[in-house]
């Protein structure tokens, strides 16, 4: 009977492609023969596709980063980082990776600028917008516009660090449904 260690490398790659990333990382740590397969970018690209499409977890990347341009080391690091995040999220007592505290008016809306360390707050009425560095809790920019009316919605961001904000200056009427 043939041992798995005698399988050709392309067969090992095909078998590894169907493993969850945690199982893949465990398999690669078993022996040198199997560990050689970790040198194939396709193994890590397949693992990252599986994380997103089969395991239904996001990658720890911004929307603008293209996995096909990553080096082998970047792909390995991204898959291992995603694995650590998934283990944390699925544990009975998940630990936050970072907790930030800063004072923002509770009557202001808040949303983050994807791929950056900044968040925006806005007064729903009254005309103020503030940009916050969420790592240190400092307001880095503030804008006051008389009679500004603003609303925001959850957006899908394709460009890192950019957001669409819609505002109206002047009179407005809200209709109750």
ABEGO torsion letter per residue (X at the ends): XBBAAABBAAAAAAAAAABBAAAAAAAAAABAAAAAAAABAAAAAAAAAAAAAAAGBBBBBBAABBAAABBAAAAAAAAAAAAAAAAAAABABBBBABBBBBBBBAABBBBBBBGBABBBBBBABGGBBBBBBAAAGBBABBBBBBGBBBBBBBBBBABBGBBBBBBBBEBBBBBBX
